[in-house]
Amino acid sequence: MPDIWIQDGMMPKIAEYEAVGLEEIPNDREIKEAVWSCNSTKASGPEGYNMAFIKKVWDTIGREFTTLVKAAYGAARG
């Protein structure tokens, strides 16, 4: 199988403001919108809860879930 290299000009570049936006920690509304946009039958793994479950119990776990997502973004920043 040949190596594939991405060279300048082959892929469109995003604007600086778009790049900065990708590094921002999402707010609660954005996180909930992302959850609701996911296919309900998707799960993180064989033992994971699917998105239908997350949506169904959102009123109970939503605050904790958004806190976890925000913490993961913060941890990724170092």
PDB file of N, CA, C and O in Angstrom, chain B, residues numbered from 101:
ATOM      1  N   MET B 101       0.849  -1.174   0.000  1.00  0.00           N
ATOM      2  CA  MET B 101       0.000   0.000   0.000  1.00  0.00           C
ATOM      3  C   MET B 101       0.900   1.244   0.000  1.00  0.00           C
ATOM      4  O   MET B 101       1.789   1.354   0.844  1.00  0.00           O
ATOM      5  N   PRO B 102       0.684   2.171  -0.922  1.00  0.00           N
ATOM      6  CA  PRO B 102       1.547   3.343  -1.006  1.00  0.00           C
ATOM      7  C   PRO B 102       1.291   4.332   0.131  1.00  0.00           C
ATOM      8  O   PRO B 102       0.174   4.452   0.634  1.00  0.00           O
ATOM      9  N   ASP B 103       2.341   5.028   0.517  1.00  0.00           N
ATOM     10  CA  ASP B 103       2.189   6.102   1.492  1.00  0.00           C
ATOM     11  C   ASP B 103       1.470   7.264   0.826  1.00  0.00           C
ATOM     12  O   ASP B 103       1.730   7.578  -0.336  1.00  0.00           O
ATOM     13  N   ILE B 104       0.575   7.894   1.553  1.00  0.00           N
ATOM     14  CA  ILE B 104      -0.138   9.053   1.027  1.00  0.00           C
ATOM     15  C   ILE B 104       0.337  10.271   1.804  1.00  0.00           C
ATOM     16  O   ILE B 104       0.296  10.281   3.035  1.00  0.00           O
ATOM     17  N   TRP B 105       0.784  11.292   1.095  1.00  0.00           N
ATOM     18  CA  TRP B 105       1.272  12.516   1.717  1.00  0.00           C
ATOM     19  C   TRP B 105       0.345  13.672   1.374  1.00  0.00           C
ATOM     20  O   TRP B 105      -0.074  13.818   0.226  1.00  0.00           O
ATOM     21  N   ILE B 106       0.034  14.474   2.346  1.00  0.00           N
ATOM     22  CA  ILE B 106      -0.760  15.681   2.098  1.00  0.00           C
ATOM     23  C   ILE B 106       0.221  16.831   1.947  1.00  0.00           C
ATOM     24  O   ILE B 106       0.947  17.172   2.880  1.00  0.00           O
ATOM     25  N   GLN B 107       0.232  17.409   0.789  1.00  0.00           N
ATOM     26  CA  GLN B 107       1.155  18.504   0.501  1.00  0.00           C
ATOM     27  C   GLN B 107       0.392  19.807   0.439  1.00  0.00           C
ATOM     28  O   GLN B 107      -0.823  19.818   0.243  1.00  0.00           O
ATOM     29  N   ASP B 108       1.108  20.908   0.608  1.00  0.00           N
ATOM     30  CA  ASP B 108       0.476  22.220   0.515  1.00  0.00           C
ATOM     31  C   ASP B 108      -0.288  22.331  -0.790  1.00  0.00           C
ATOM     32  O   ASP B 108       0.200  21.923  -1.844  1.00  0.00           O
ATOM     33  N   GLY B 109      -1.471  22.876  -0.715  1.00  0.00           N
ATOM     34  CA  GLY B 109      -2.269  23.076  -1.902  1.00  0.00           C
ATOM     35  C   GLY B 109      -3.224  21.941  -2.219  1.00  0.00           C
ATOM     36  O   GLY B 109      -4.166  22.136  -2.987  1.00  0.00           O
ATOM     37  N   MET B 110      -3.014  20.781  -1.662  1.00  0.00           N
ATOM     38  CA  MET B 110      -3.905  19.663  -1.964  1.00  0.00           C
ATOM     39  C   MET B 110      -5.180  19.701  -1.117  1.00  0.00           C
ATOM     40  O   MET B 110      -6.227  19.217  -1.545  1.00  0.00           O
ATOM     41  N   MET B 111      -5.090  20.263   0.055  1.00  0.00           N
ATOM     42  CA  MET B 111      -6.231  20.351   0.963  1.00  0.00           C
ATOM     43  C   MET B 111      -6.526  21.828   1.211  1.00  0.00           C
ATOM     44  O   MET B 111      -5.607  22.617   1.429  1.00  0.00           O
ATOM     45  N   PRO B 112      -7.797  22.202   1.177  1.00  0.00           N
ATOM     46  CA  PRO B 112      -8.106  23.609   1.465  1.00  0.00           C
ATOM     47  C   PRO B 112      -7.797  23.916   2.924  1.00  0.00           C
ATOM     48  O   PRO B 112      -8.037  23.093   3.807  1.00  0.00           O
ATOM     49  N   LYS B 113      -7.269  25.091   3.164  1.00  0.00           N
ATOM     50  CA  LYS B 113      -6.955  25.508   4.530  1.00  0.00           C
ATOM     51  C   LYS B 113      -8.130  26.270   5.110  1.00  0.00           C
ATOM     52  O   LYS B 113      -8.853  26.959   4.390  1.00  0.00           O
ATOM     53  N   ILE B 114      -8.315  26.144   6.409  1.00  0.00           N
ATOM     54  CA  ILE B 114      -9.372  26.907   7.068  1.00  0.00           C
ATOM     55  C   ILE B 114      -8.807  28.252   7.503  1.00  0.00           C
ATOM     56  O   ILE B 114      -7.598  28.417   7.662  1.00  0.00           O
ATOM     57  N   ALA B 115      -9.701  29.198   7.689  1.00  0.00           N
ATOM     58  CA  ALA B 115      -9.301  30.540   8.110  1.00  0.00           C
ATOM     59  C   ALA B 115      -8.794  30.503   9.554  1.00  0.00           C
ATOM     60  O   ALA B 115      -9.125  29.595  10.316  1.00  0.00           O
ATOM     61  N   GLU B 116      -7.996  31.491   9.910  1.00  0.00           N
ATOM     62  CA  GLU B 116      -7.433  31.579  11.264  1.00  0.00           C
ATOM     63  C   GLU B 116      -8.533  31.567  12.324  1.00  0.00           C
ATOM     64  O   GLU B 116      -8.416  30.865  13.329  1.00  0.00           O
ATOM     65  N   TYR B 117      -9.604  32.340  12.108  1.00  0.00           N
ATOM     66  CA  TYR B 117     -10.674  32.398  13.104  1.00  0.00           C
ATOM     67  C   TYR B 117     -11.366  31.038  13.251  1.00  0.00           C
ATOM     68  O   TYR B 117     -11.840  30.705  14.337  1.00  0.00           O
ATOM     69  N   GLU B 118     -11.428  30.255  12.180  1.00  0.00           N
ATOM     70  CA  GLU B 118     -12.008  28.919  12.263  1.00  0.00           C
ATOM     71  C   GLU B 118     -11.105  27.992  13.066  1.00  0.00           C
ATOM     72  O   GLU B 118     -11.593  27.172  13.844  1.00  0.00           O
ATOM     73  N   ALA B 119      -9.794  28.116  12.886  1.00  0.00           N
ATOM     74  CA  ALA B 119      -8.836  27.295  13.627  1.00  0.00           C
ATOM     75  C   ALA B 119      -8.909  27.602  15.125  1.00  0.00           C
ATOM     76  O   ALA B 119      -8.880  26.698  15.960  1.00  0.00           O
ATOM     77  N   VAL B 120      -9.003  28.882  15.442  1.00  0.00           N
ATOM     78  CA  VAL B 120      -9.110  29.288  16.846  1.00  0.00           C
ATOM     79  C   VAL B 120     -10.403  28.730  17.443  1.00  0.00           C
ATOM     80  O   VAL B 120     -10.413  28.264  18.582  1.00  0.00           O
ATOM     81  N   GLY B 121     -11.492  28.780  16.672  1.00  0.00           N
ATOM     82  CA  GLY B 121     -12.778  28.275  17.145  1.00  0.00           C
ATOM     83  C   GLY B 121     -12.754  26.795  17.467  1.00  0.00           C
ATOM     84  O   GLY B 121     -13.476  26.342  18.355  1.00  0.00           O
ATOM     85  N   LEU B 122     -11.932  26.037  16.758  1.00  0.00           N
ATOM     86  CA  LEU B 122     -11.843  24.598  17.014  1.00  0.00           C
ATOM     87  C   LEU B 122     -11.184  24.290  18.354  1.00  0.00           C
ATOM     88  O   LEU B 122     -11.354  23.198  18.896  1.00  0.00           O
ATOM     89  N   GLU B 123     -10.438  25.245  18.884  1.00  0.00           N
ATOM     90  CA  GLU B 123      -9.751  25.029  20.153  1.00  0.00           C
ATOM     91  C   GLU B 123     -10.514  25.569  21.347  1.00  0.00           C
ATOM     92  O   GLU B 123     -10.108  25.353  22.489  1.00  0.00           O
ATOM     93  N   GLU B 124     -11.613  26.269  21.103  1.00  0.00           N
ATOM     94  CA  GLU B 124     -12.400  26.829  22.201  1.00  0.00           C
ATOM     95  C   GLU B 124     -13.214  25.734  22.882  1.00  0.00           C
ATOM     96  O   GLU B 124     -13.699  24.803  22.238  1.00  0.00           O
ATOM     97  N   ILE B 125     -13.350  25.864  24.177  1.00  0.00           N
ATOM     98  CA  ILE B 125     -14.172  24.923  24.935  1.00  0.00           C
ATOM     99  C   ILE B 125     -15.635  25.203  24.609  1.00  0.00           C
ATOM    100  O   ILE B 125     -16.075  26.346  24.732  1.00  0.00           O
ATOM    101  N   PRO B 126     -16.398  24.196  24.198  1.00  0.00           N
ATOM    102  CA  PRO B 126     -17.796  24.431  23.837  1.00  0.00           C
ATOM    103  C   PRO B 126     -18.636  24.795  25.055  1.00  0.00           C
ATOM    104  O   PRO B 126     -18.327  24.389  26.175  1.00  0.00           O
ATOM    105  N   ASN B 127     -19.698  25.559  24.829  1.00  0.00           N
ATOM    106  CA  ASN B 127     -20.596  25.888  25.935  1.00  0.00           C
ATOM    107  C   ASN B 127     -21.651  24.790  26.086  1.00  0.00           C
ATOM    108  O   ASN B 127     -21.720  23.870  25.272  1.00  0.00           O
ATOM    109  N   ASP B 128     -22.465  24.895  27.127  1.00  0.00           N
ATOM    110  CA  ASP B 128     -23.457  23.853  27.423  1.00  0.00           C
ATOM    111  C   ASP B 128     -24.406  23.619  26.250  1.00  0.00           C
ATOM    112  O   ASP B 128     -24.704  22.472  25.920  1.00  0.00           O
ATOM    113  N   ARG B 129     -24.880  24.684  25.620  1.00  0.00           N
ATOM    114  CA  ARG B 129     -25.810  24.569  24.494  1.00  0.00           C
ATOM    115  C   ARG B 129     -25.170  23.821  23.333  1.00  0.00           C
ATOM    116  O   ARG B 129     -25.803  22.963  22.718  1.00  0.00           O
ATOM    117  N   GLU B 130     -23.910  24.145  23.031  1.00  0.00           N
ATOM    118  CA  GLU B 130     -23.206  23.476  21.930  1.00  0.00           C
ATOM    119  C   GLU B 130     -23.013  21.988  22.204  1.00  0.00           C
ATOM    120  O   GLU B 130     -23.135  21.159  21.302  1.00  0.00           O
ATOM    121  N   ILE B 131     -22.713  21.661  23.446  1.00  0.00           N
ATOM    122  CA  ILE B 131     -22.535  20.252  23.815  1.00  0.00           C
ATOM    123  C   ILE B 131     -23.850  19.500  23.657  1.00  0.00           C
ATOM    124  O   ILE B 131     -23.880  18.410  23.086  1.00  0.00           O
ATOM    125  N   LYS B 132     -24.944  20.081  24.164  1.00  0.00           N
ATOM    126  CA  LYS B 132     -26.246  19.420  24.046  1.00  0.00           C
ATOM    127  C   LYS B 132     -26.636  19.275  22.576  1.00  0.00           C
ATOM    128  O   LYS B 132     -27.149  18.228  22.181  1.00  0.00           O
ATOM    129  N   GLU B 133     -26.404  20.301  21.763  1.00  0.00           N
ATOM    130  CA  GLU B 133     -26.710  20.218  20.337  1.00  0.00           C
ATOM    131  C   GLU B 133     -25.901  19.100  19.670  1.00  0.00           C
ATOM    132  O   GLU B 133     -26.408  18.398  18.795  1.00  0.00           O
ATOM    133  N   ALA B 134     -24.659  18.942  20.082  1.00  0.00           N
ATOM    134  CA  ALA B 134     -23.821  17.879  19.519  1.00  0.00           C
ATOM    135  C   ALA B 134     -24.368  16.509  19.892  1.00  0.00           C
ATOM    136  O   ALA B 134     -24.398  15.603  19.060  1.00  0.00           O
ATOM    137  N   VAL B 135     -24.802  16.354  21.139  1.00  0.00           N
ATOM    138  CA  VAL B 135     -25.380  15.081  21.577  1.00  0.00           C
ATOM    139  C   VAL B 135     -26.635  14.780  20.772  1.00  0.00           C
ATOM    140  O   VAL B 135     -26.810  13.664  20.281  1.00  0.00           O
ATOM    141  N   TRP B 136     -27.509  15.774  20.635  1.00  0.00           N
ATOM    142  CA  TRP B 136     -28.764  15.556  19.923  1.00  0.00           C
ATOM    143  C   TRP B 136     -28.554  15.332  18.420  1.00  0.00           C
ATOM    144  O   TRP B 136     -29.420  14.757  17.761  1.00  0.00           O
ATOM    145  N   SER B 137     -27.435  15.769  17.879  1.00  0.00           N
ATOM    146  CA  SER B 137     -27.175  15.565  16.452  1.00  0.00           C
ATOM    147  C   SER B 137     -26.609  14.162  16.169  1.00  0.00           C
ATOM    148  O   SER B 137     -26.531  13.744  15.014  1.00  0.00           O
ATOM    149  N   CYS B 138     -26.220  13.448  17.219  1.00  0.00           N
ATOM    150  CA  CYS B 138     -25.662  12.104  17.049  1.00  0.00           C
ATOM    151  C   CYS B 138     -26.765  11.084  16.795  1.00  0.00           C
ATOM    152  O   CYS B 138     -27.883  11.217  17.291  1.00  0.00           O
ATOM    153  N   ASN B 139     -26.432  10.078  16.022  1.00  0.00           N
ATOM    154  CA  ASN B 139     -27.334   8.958  15.792  1.00  0.00           C
ATOM    155  C   ASN B 139     -27.576   8.266  17.134  1.00  0.00           C
ATOM    156  O   ASN B 139     -26.626   7.916  17.834  1.00  0.00           O
ATOM    157  N   SER B 140     -28.829   8.073  17.485  1.00  0.00           N
ATOM    158  CA  SER B 140     -29.169   7.514  18.801  1.00  0.00           C
ATOM    159  C   SER B 140     -28.674   6.102  19.027  1.00  0.00           C
ATOM    160  O   SER B 140     -28.572   5.673  20.177  1.00  0.00           O
ATOM    161  N   THR B 141     -28.365   5.366  17.979  1.00  0.00           N
ATOM    162  CA  THR B 141     -27.911   3.986  18.160  1.00  0.00           C
ATOM    163  C   THR B 141     -26.400   3.883  18.321  1.00  0.00           C
ATOM    164  O   THR B 141     -25.885   2.785  18.532  1.00  0.00           O
ATOM    165  N   LYS B 142     -25.678   4.995  18.229  1.00  0.00           N
ATOM    166  CA  LYS B 142     -24.218   4.979  18.340  1.00  0.00           C
ATOM    167  C   LYS B 142     -23.783   4.905  19.797  1.00  0.00           C
ATOM    168  O   LYS B 142     -24.383   5.527  20.674  1.00  0.00           O
ATOM    169  N   ALA B 143     -22.730   4.136  20.037  1.00  0.00           N
ATOM    170  CA  ALA B 143     -22.147   4.008  21.377  1.00  0.00           C
ATOM    171  C   ALA B 143     -20.637   4.096  21.249  1.00  0.00           C
ATOM    172  O   ALA B 143     -20.077   3.846  20.182  1.00  0.00           O
ATOM    173  N   SER B 144     -19.989   4.451  22.337  1.00  0.00           N
ATOM    174  CA  SER B 144     -18.532   4.604  22.314  1.00  0.00           C
ATOM    175  C   SER B 144     -17.801   3.270  22.218  1.00  0.00           C
ATOM    176  O   SER B 144     -16.631   3.233  21.836  1.00  0.00           O
ATOM    177  N   GLY B 145     -18.458   2.204  22.551  1.00  0.00           N
ATOM    178  CA  GLY B 145     -17.845   0.878  22.495  1.00  0.00           C
ATOM    179  C   GLY B 145     -18.869  -0.165  22.881  1.00  0.00           C
ATOM    180  O   GLY B 145     -20.014   0.180  23.170  1.00  0.00           O
ATOM    181  N   PRO B 146     -18.489  -1.435  22.895  1.00  0.00           N
ATOM    182  CA  PRO B 146     -19.453  -2.489  23.187  1.00  0.00           C
ATOM    183  C   PRO B 146     -20.075  -2.382  24.585  1.00  0.00           C
ATOM    184  O   PRO B 146     -21.212  -2.808  24.789  1.00  0.00           O
ATOM    185  N   GLU B 147     -19.344  -1.819  25.539  1.00  0.00           N
ATOM    186  CA  GLU B 147     -19.880  -1.671  26.884  1.00  0.00           C
ATOM    187  C   GLU B 147     -20.420  -0.267  27.129  1.00  0.00           C
ATOM    188  O   GLU B 147     -20.916   0.026  28.217  1.00  0.00           O
ATOM    189  N   GLY B 148     -20.326   0.604  26.124  1.00  0.00           N
ATOM    190  CA  GLY B 148     -20.733   1.993  26.292  1.00  0.00           C
ATOM    191  C   GLY B 148     -22.233   2.193  26.191  1.00  0.00           C
ATOM    192  O   GLY B 148     -22.952   1.363  25.635  1.00  0.00           O
ATOM    193  N   TYR B 149     -22.688   3.302  26.736  1.00  0.00           N
ATOM    194  CA  TYR B 149     -24.096   3.664  26.634  1.00  0.00           C
ATOM    195  C   TYR B 149     -24.325   4.315  25.275  1.00  0.00           C
ATOM    196  O   TYR B 149     -23.512   5.126  24.832  1.00  0.00           O
ATOM    197  N   ASN B 150     -25.426   3.966  24.610  1.00  0.00           N
ATOM    198  CA  ASN B 150     -25.673   4.593  23.320  1.00  0.00           C
ATOM    199  C   ASN B 150     -26.265   5.987  23.522  1.00  0.00           C
ATOM    200  O   ASN B 150     -26.647   6.365  24.630  1.00  0.00           O
ATOM    201  N   MET B 151     -26.329   6.734  22.433  1.00  0.00           N
ATOM    202  CA  MET B 151     -26.763   8.126  22.527  1.00  0.00           C
ATOM    203  C   MET B 151     -28.241   8.238  22.887  1.00  0.00           C
ATOM    204  O   MET B 151     -28.653   9.252  23.450  1.00  0.00           O
ATOM    205  N   ALA B 152     -29.048   7.225  22.578  1.00  0.00           N
ATOM    206  CA  ALA B 152     -30.460   7.239  22.984  1.00  0.00           C
ATOM    207  C   ALA B 152     -30.553   7.288  24.504  1.00  0.00           C
ATOM    208  O   ALA B 152     -31.388   8.004  25.058  1.00  0.00           O
ATOM    209  N   PHE B 153     -29.695   6.524  25.177  1.00  0.00           N
ATOM    210  CA  PHE B 153     -29.690   6.519  26.644  1.00  0.00           C
ATOM    211  C   PHE B 153     -29.267   7.892  27.182  1.00  0.00           C
ATOM    212  O   PHE B 153     -29.896   8.429  28.094  1.00  0.00           O
ATOM    213  N   ILE B 154     -28.201   8.451  26.608  1.00  0.00           N
ATOM    214  CA  ILE B 154     -27.715   9.760  27.060  1.00  0.00           C
ATOM    215  C   ILE B 154     -28.826  10.799  26.913  1.00  0.00           C
ATOM    216  O   ILE B 154     -29.049  11.600  27.820  1.00  0.00           O
ATOM    217  N   LYS B 155     -29.520  10.789  25.778  1.00  0.00           N
ATOM    218  CA  LYS B 155     -30.606  11.747  25.546  1.00  0.00           C
ATOM    219  C   LYS B 155     -31.758  11.542  26.531  1.00  0.00           C
ATOM    220  O   LYS B 155     -32.327  12.506  27.044  1.00  0.00           O
ATOM    221  N   LYS B 156     -32.091  10.278  26.789  1.00  0.00           N
ATOM    222  CA  LYS B 156     -33.220   9.970  27.676  1.00  0.00           C
ATOM    223  C   LYS B 156     -32.970  10.450  29.112  1.00  0.00           C
ATOM    224  O   LYS B 156     -33.894  10.913  29.781  1.00  0.00           O
ATOM    225  N   VAL B 157     -31.746  10.341  29.574  1.00  0.00           N
ATOM    226  CA  VAL B 157     -31.437  10.710  30.962  1.00  0.00           C
ATOM    227  C   VAL B 157     -30.753  12.081  31.060  1.00  0.00           C
ATOM    228  O   VAL B 157     -30.161  12.409  32.088  1.00  0.00           O
ATOM    229  N   TRP B 158     -30.835  12.876  29.991  1.00  0.00           N
ATOM    230  CA  TRP B 158     -30.148  14.163  29.955  1.00  0.00           C
ATOM    231  C   TRP B 158     -30.509  15.059  31.141  1.00  0.00           C
ATOM    232  O   TRP B 158     -29.632  15.718  31.698  1.00  0.00           O
ATOM    233  N   ASP B 159     -31.786  15.096  31.536  1.00  0.00           N
ATOM    234  CA  ASP B 159     -32.182  15.958  32.652  1.00  0.00           C
ATOM    235  C   ASP B 159     -31.464  15.572  33.943  1.00  0.00           C
ATOM    236  O   ASP B 159     -31.263  16.414  34.819  1.00  0.00           O
ATOM    237  N   THR B 160     -31.081  14.315  34.062  1.00  0.00           N
ATOM    238  CA  THR B 160     -30.384  13.840  35.257  1.00  0.00           C
ATOM    239  C   THR B 160     -28.874  14.008  35.137  1.00  0.00           C
ATOM    240  O   THR B 160     -28.225  14.406  36.105  1.00  0.00           O
ATOM    241  N   ILE B 161     -28.301  13.712  33.970  1.00  0.00           N
ATOM    242  CA  ILE B 161     -26.840  13.703  33.836  1.00  0.00           C
ATOM    243  C   ILE B 161     -26.275  14.837  32.987  1.00  0.00           C
ATOM    244  O   ILE B 161     -25.056  14.959  32.863  1.00  0.00           O
ATOM    245  N   GLY B 162     -27.130  15.663  32.405  1.00  0.00           N
ATOM    246  CA  GLY B 162     -26.672  16.699  31.483  1.00  0.00           C
ATOM    247  C   GLY B 162     -25.594  17.611  32.050  1.00  0.00           C
ATOM    248  O   GLY B 162     -24.591  17.880  31.389  1.00  0.00           O
ATOM    249  N   ARG B 163     -25.797  18.080  33.256  1.00  0.00           N
ATOM    250  CA  ARG B 163     -24.810  18.990  33.874  1.00  0.00           C
ATOM    251  C   ARG B 163     -23.466  18.287  34.053  1.00  0.00           C
ATOM    252  O   ARG B 163     -22.414  18.851  33.752  1.00  0.00           O
ATOM    253  N   GLU B 164     -23.515  17.063  34.542  1.00  0.00           N
ATOM    254  CA  GLU B 164     -22.282  16.291  34.747  1.00  0.00           C
ATOM    255  C   GLU B 164     -21.601  15.963  33.406  1.00  0.00           C
ATOM    256  O   GLU B 164     -20.377  16.011  33.290  1.00  0.00           O
ATOM    257  N   PHE B 165     -22.404  15.636  32.419  1.00  0.00           N
ATOM    258  CA  PHE B 165     -21.888  15.312  31.088  1.00  0.00           C
ATOM    259  C   PHE B 165     -21.170  16.515  30.482  1.00  0.00           C
ATOM    260  O   PHE B 165     -20.061  16.382  29.965  1.00  0.00           O
ATOM    261  N   THR B 166     -21.799  17.689  30.545  1.00  0.00           N
ATOM    262  CA  THR B 166     -21.166  18.882  29.977  1.00  0.00           C
ATOM    263  C   THR B 166     -19.890  19.243  30.743  1.00  0.00           C
ATOM    264  O   THR B 166     -18.915  19.694  30.143  1.00  0.00           O
ATOM    265  N   THR B 167     -19.893  19.052  32.037  1.00  0.00           N
ATOM    266  CA  THR B 167     -18.690  19.304  32.836  1.00  0.00           C
ATOM    267  C   THR B 167     -17.566  18.380  32.403  1.00  0.00           C
ATOM    268  O   THR B 167     -16.417  18.809  32.300  1.00  0.00           O
ATOM    269  N   LEU B 168     -17.879  17.121  32.148  1.00  0.00           N
ATOM    270  CA  LEU B 168     -16.885  16.141  31.705  1.00  0.00           C
ATOM    271  C   LEU B 168     -16.306  16.525  30.340  1.00  0.00           C
ATOM    272  O   LEU B 168     -15.096  16.454  30.129  1.00  0.00           O
ATOM    273  N   VAL B 169     -17.179  16.929  29.421  1.00  0.00           N
ATOM    274  CA  VAL B 169     -16.705  17.329  28.090  1.00  0.00           C
ATOM    275  C   VAL B 169     -15.775  18.536  28.200  1.00  0.00           C
ATOM    276  O   VAL B 169     -14.708  18.563  27.587  1.00  0.00           O
ATOM    277  N   LYS B 170     -16.183  19.525  28.977  1.00  0.00           N
ATOM    278  CA  LYS B 170     -15.348  20.722  29.153  1.00  0.00           C
ATOM    279  C   LYS B 170     -14.005  20.378  29.799  1.00  0.00           C
ATOM    280  O   LYS B 170     -12.975  20.943  29.431  1.00  0.00           O
ATOM    281  N   ALA B 171     -14.015  19.466  30.750  1.00  0.00           N
ATOM    282  CA  ALA B 171     -12.772  19.039  31.397  1.00  0.00           C
ATOM    283  C   ALA B 171     -11.854  18.341  30.397  1.00  0.00           C
ATOM    284  O   ALA B 171     -10.635  18.511  30.436  1.00  0.00           O
ATOM    285  N   ALA B 172     -12.448  17.559  29.506  1.00  0.00           N
ATOM    286  CA  ALA B 172     -11.628  16.876  28.481  1.00  0.00           C
ATOM    287  C   ALA B 172     -10.983  17.900  27.560  1.00  0.00           C
ATOM    288  O   ALA B 172      -9.823  17.730  27.185  1.00  0.00           O
ATOM    289  N   TYR B 173     -11.684  18.941  27.189  1.00  0.00           N
ATOM    290  CA  TYR B 173     -11.079  19.997  26.366  1.00  0.00           C
ATOM    291  C   TYR B 173      -9.948  20.673  27.121  1.00  0.00           C
ATOM    292  O   TYR B 173      -8.895  20.949  26.546  1.00  0.00           O
ATOM    293  N   GLY B 174     -10.154  20.940  28.394  1.00  0.00           N
ATOM    294  CA  GLY B 174      -9.129  21.589  29.211  1.00  0.00           C
ATOM    295  C   GLY B 174      -7.901  20.701  29.361  1.00  0.00           C
ATOM    296  O   GLY B 174      -6.772  21.189  29.316  1.00  0.00           O
ATOM    297  N   ALA B 175      -8.114  19.403  29.538  1.00  0.00           N
ATOM    298  CA  ALA B 175      -6.998  18.466  29.682  1.00  0.00           C
ATOM    299  C   ALA B 175      -6.206  18.359  28.379  1.00  0.00           C
ATOM    300  O   ALA B 175      -4.987  18.191  28.401  1.00  0.00           O
ATOM    301  N   ALA B 176      -6.895  18.455  27.259  1.00  0.00           N
ATOM    302  CA  ALA B 176      -6.220  18.363  25.965  1.00  0.00           C
ATOM    303  C   ALA B 176      -5.310  19.553  25.719  1.00  0.00           C
ATOM    304  O   ALA B 176      -4.339  19.459  24.968  1.00  0.00           O
ATOM    305  N   ARG B 177      -5.625  20.657  26.349  1.00  0.00           N
ATOM    306  CA  ARG B 177      -4.783  21.861  26.191  1.00  0.00           C
ATOM    307  C   ARG B 177      -3.484  21.743  26.975  1.00  0.00           C
ATOM    308  O   ARG B 177      -2.499  22.416  26.671  1.00  0.00           O
ATOM    309  N   GLY B 178      -3.493  20.897  27.970  1.00  0.00           N
ATOM    310  CA  GLY B 178      -2.267  20.697  28.737  1.00  0.00           C
ATOM    311  C   GLY B 178      -2.238  21.515  29.915  1.00  0.00           C
ATOM    312  O   GLY B 178      -1.271  21.468  30.676  1.00  0.00           O
TER     313      GLY B 178
END
